Amino acid sequence: MVTFLELISITGSMSAACQAMHMSYTKGWRMINKVEDKLGVKVLQRNAGGREGGGSMLTPEGFYILQNYMQKICKVGEKWFRIYFGDM
């Protein structure tokens, strides 16, 4: 899910993120809907297509959740790196 949200943020398109992950657009929507239901917040701003084209971007809440998760993962990774490899 983290990679999927990062790809949406980078590409500005859920469709492009789905293609990059080799998954169907329908599965992408199911994943987004499931995480929004579980978290109780919208993580994706949906912009319908049309003449000007559509797109998707993370909501401020979605961006916060993604950034917070990544910061925590980095801290845990650094801790385990130091445990196994010391202060190289």
C-alpha positions, 0 to 999 in steps of 0.5 A: 500500500505504501508503494502504491500511495507513493506512486500515486503521489509521484505520478498524479495518477492512480491509473499510472500507479496501477500500471507501474505495479502491474495491477488492475485499476479495479484492484487499485480502487479496492485497495484505496477504499479498504484503507479509507474505510479502515482509517476513517479518512480519505487518503486520495483526492479524486479528480474525474477525467474529461476534457482536461483529464483527470488525476489523483493526489493524496489528501493532506491526511493521506500525505501525513499518514504516508510520511509518518509511516515512512519516518517510523520505518526509517527509525526502526531500520536505522536501529536494526542496522546499528544493532547488526552492523554498528556505527559504520 
